Structure formats: structure tokens, C-alpha cells
């Protein structure tokens, strides 16, 4: 995310360009709901676990129909492709079904494909996101310079190129 756009307003008060931020090719006619978790505090409980307190924000970003459909399909089928074959494998063990080796191989391949699909989804849909929402400003991270220019021009904001982006409070 080399391009950082700083705004004094939240996403709801800003104008969004009409091109898709994720593929930069199509007009926006659909939307994608992304979540942003802002950590508030971490409370260590000795001997048990850590308790994390965070605020969860939901944003709807405009996207083209193809990107929105890809986001929903991978989001729905990726976890199923990881979990369901292992449930079948456990049923094979407990119910003494035959062909357990084949089901084990299918479970491993399906899990690997599901993980790859979820990584791809995470990479693709980080092309434009809310990086940090604070009390005074909101940071938007953008992968494409052209989209950063369009977004900044529509809202009279400036953007800057950063090689590394660290979220520091």
C-alpha cells in the first residue's frame, strides 16, 4: 500500500470515484462490505488468556459487479473448502468407511486450495482500504496511483507515496 490519503472526515462524507478501486477497469455498480477493527486495549489475565477490546467498523466500498461477486464467492466458499473435507475425513475414521486415504488426500488438496483462495481475496481487496480511523483523521491506503489521484482530486485531499506503512498510535 504505497499511497496514503489523509482525510479529516470519515468515508461517509467523501466522494468516491466511479471506477472500481480493485480492478481499475470497470465502472462501479455494486459494493463490497469491509470491516476495520480498531484495537482499544489488551488485558492480560494471568494463567488464562488475553482479552482484546476493539471497535469494529463496517464500510461499504463501491466496486464493479465482477469484483463484488468474486469477493462474495471466495468469502463464502473458501472456509467451506477448508473445513468440510476434514469433517468428511473424521467421519471416515469414526464410521470406518473405506477409501480413507483418498478422502485424506482430497481434504488436504481442498484445504490448500481454500487457503490459497482466501489469501488471494485478502491480497486483491487490499487495493483500497481504510488503514486507520482516529479521532482527528482517517487514513486510506491505495495500491494504484491513478485511483489515489482520482480519490484525492474528488475530495480536495493530498496523497503521498510511502514505501512502508506502519500503523502507529
N, C-alpha and C positions, 0 to 999 in steps of 0.2 A: 504494500500500500504506500506508494511513494508520494502521492498527492494528498495533502491535508488541507481541508477547508474549515476555517473557523467562523462560527456564527454566534451572534448574541441571542439568537432566537432558536426555538425548538423546530423540529421538522414540520410541524403543522402550520407554522407561519411562513414557510418558504415556498417558492415556486420551483417545481421540478421540471427539468427538460422533457421534451416529448419523445426523445429517443431512449431506447432501453439501455440501462446502465450496465447490464450484464453481458449483452452480446453486441451492443453499439450498432446494430444493423436495422432493427425494426422499430416501428412506432409503438408506443405504449398503449395497450388496450386491455390490460389485466393488471393484477397487483400480486405482490408476494408479501406475506407477513413474516417479519423477522423479529426476534427478541433480543434484547440487550439487558444483561444482568449487571447491575452496579453493586459491587460489594460494599457493605456498610461496616461490618465488624466481624472478627473471628474470635470466638470464645473457646479456649481450650478447657475441656473438662477432664481432669487428671484420671487416667486409667480407663477412660471410656472412648471419647471421640472428640472431634472438633465440631462446633456449632457455627455455621456460617449464616450471617444475616445479610440479605441483599434485597435490593429493589429490582423488580422485573418490569421492563418497559417493552411494549409491543409497538412496532411501526409497520405501516403498510407502504411499501415502495412500489411505484409504478414499474411495470415490466411488460415485455411483449408476451403474447399468448404462448409461444413456444417455450420461453424460459420459465414462465409461471407453471405450465404443465409439467415440465421436467422437474422443477422444484417439488411439486406435489407428488409426482410418481416416485421419485427417488426417496423422498421423505417417508412415503407410505410403505414401499416395498423393500427398502434397504434393511430396516430392522427385522422384518419378517423373514428375509432371506438369510439372516444371521441366526435367528432363534429357532424357527420352525424345523429345520433339518436336525438340529440337536435334540429336539423333543422327540422326533421320529426315531433317532438313534437310541435314546433312552428307553422308548417303548420297545424297540427291538431287543434290548438287553433284558428288560423285565418280563417281557412276554415270550421270550425265546423264539423270536421269529428267525427264519432263515435269511441268508444274504445280508448278514450284519456288516460284513466288510464293505459291500457295495454302498450301503447306506452311510457308513462312516466316511467313505471317500466322497460321496455326494454332499454330506454335511460339511466337510472341510472345504470343498470347492465352492459350495453355495455361500458359506461364511466369508471366504476370501473375496468372492465377487460382491457380496453385500458391503463389506468393509471398503473395498475399492470404490464402490458407488457412493457411499457416504463421504469418503474423502474427496471425491470429485465434486460432489454437491457443495461441500464446505469450501473448496477452492474456488469454484465458479461463482458462488454467491457472496464471496467477499470482495467482489469487484466494486461495490459501493455499499458502505455500511456506516452506521453510527459508531464512532470509535469511543467517544466519551461524552457523557452529558453531565455537566457540572452545574453549579449554581449560577455562574456568570456566562458560560459559553458552552457550545456544543461543537464537537469535532466530528467532521465527516471524513472518512477515508475513501479514496477513489483510486482505482488502478489505472484508468485511462486519462490521459492528459486532455483529450478533446472533451470528454464528459465533465472533467473538472472545470475547464474553461467555460463550457455552456452553463453549468450549475452556478458558477461564480458570477457570470455576466447577468443571468436572470435575477439574481438576488443582490447584486452590487456588493459582492464579497471578494476577498482576495484568497488565493490559494498559494501554497508553496510546495516545492518538491523536497521530500525528506527521504534519505536512503533507508534509515532505520526509524521506526516509530515506536516509542516507548510510552506506555501509559503511566504517567507519574502523577500522584495526587499532590 
